[in-house]
């Protein structure tokens, strides 16, 4: 196997393992909560004070219609609530419920544990080199998405 094949094999297996572990983590929260839904929750938090439907859809790189479908489901499941903006009633803001906050905390803890596990086994030099290399992969993926 040449280096290119090794990298491809690594990325595919690593991605699939992360998804598998995330699914296991989600089953501890709620067996009905999907990976897509937990990532919508994550981006609602990431949006911060700019937590409009439009901004969250932009962060997720999905259409507003796709986000609406996911948010409808999350509202029904009790993880998210919608509120009209006080200043502009046309604007919808997204907030996590207490249940949503708990799910987000478990998800963040999973990611922290994953990163801490790697960092505890790697030297500082290895960690710095790896993040530099992974930044290049992230840039490619961002550019690739933009070209589709």
ABEGO torsion letter per residue (X at the ends): XBAAAAAAAAAAAAAAAAAAAAAAAAAAABAABBAAAAAAAAAAAAAEABABAAAAAAAAGBBAAAAAAAAAAAAAAGABBBBBBAABAABBBBBBBAAAAAAAAAAAAAAAAAAAAAAAABBAAAAAAAAAAAAAAAAAAAAAAAAX
